[in-house]
Amino acid sequence: MRVNELVFNQQESIVTMNIAPGTVVGDAVAFTAPATVGRGADGDKLAGKVLKIESDGLGTVSLPGSGFTDIPAVGTLATGFQLLVVDGAGKAKVAAGGKEYLVNAVVAGTANIQL
């Protein structure tokens, strides 16, 4: 995402986790079981973003502390601190009861947030 010529290239640390079936690379995900992330149910707290999925069901995931990343978003996200949840379809949205994240920019259904 390009914001005023400032480019965030996902310079971050990542972890390996189990990836729930139906989840695809780039999805905004929630914790669905111990050491497992997936699309979750609508309203589950946002945990991070899937970066890679291997054939054995393991994958790399950006979690809080990873830095800035672009995630797919739905609905209206304002910049600043927002309570974010997943929508159950791989996107993030604002909702009461979500986890607080800094939303840096939102462009055409993609939000740049600080995990």
N, C-alpha and C positions, 0 to 999 in steps of 0.2 A: 504494500500500500504506500502510496506517495502522498505526503502531507507537507505542503510548503517546502518541497525539495528535501525533506527529511525522510530517509528511507529506513524502515525497520526490517532487517534481514533475519529475523528469528535467531539472534545470537543468544542462545539459551542452553541450559542444562536440561536433559530429558531423562525419563525413567522407562524401564521395560515393565509392562503389565500384561495381564490377560485381557483380551479384547472380546467383548460379548458378540455373539453372532448377529449379523445385520448391520454392524457398525462399519463405516467406510473411512478411508483416509480423509482428513479434513473436518470430520464431525466434531461438533461441540459435544462433550460427553459428561456423564455423571458416574459416580460410583454405583455399580449395580450388584456387587458382591465383594467379599474381601479380595483385595488385590486385582479387582476386575473393573473395567470401565466399559460403558456402552452408551447408546442413545438414551437410555433410561425412560422414565415416564414423564409426561408433561408436568412441569413444576418441580422436578428434582433439581437440587442445587448443582450448578455448573462446577465441574472439577477441572476441566482442561480441554485439550484438543489432541486428536489422534494424528500422529505424524507418519507412521508406517505400520503396516500389518504384515506379519510373516505367515506362511502357510500353516504353521503349527498353532496359530491363534494367539501368539504373543505379538506385542507391538510396542512402539515407542510413543510416549505420551508427554505432552507439555503439561505440567502441573503448576500450582502456585509456587512462585519463586523462580520460575523459568524466564521471566522477562516479558517483553511485549510480543504479542502474536496476533495474527488476523484470524478471526473466527466468523463462520456464517451466522447471520443474525436475522431475526424476524421481528416485525413490529417496530415501534419507535424507540430508539436508544438515543438518549442525549449524552453529550460528553460530560465527564466528571464521574464521581463515584456513583455506581448504580448497583442495585441488588439483582443478580443474574441467575437464571435457571435455564434448564434445557427445555425444548418443546417436544421431545420424544421423537423428533425426526432429524436430529443432527444439527439443530440451530440453537442459538442462545436468544433469550428475551428477558425483558425486565419483568419482575414479579415480586410481590411481597413475600418474604420468607426466603429469598435468594441469598447467595453469598455475595459480599461486597467486592467489586472490582473497579479499577479505574478504567473508564472508557476514554481512550485518547482521541479517536476519530471514528466516524461512521460514514461509509461511502457505498452506495448501491448494494445494500444487503450484506456488507462485510464490516465488522467492527474490529478496530485495533484496540486490544485491551492489555492491561498489565496483569499477568498471572502472578 
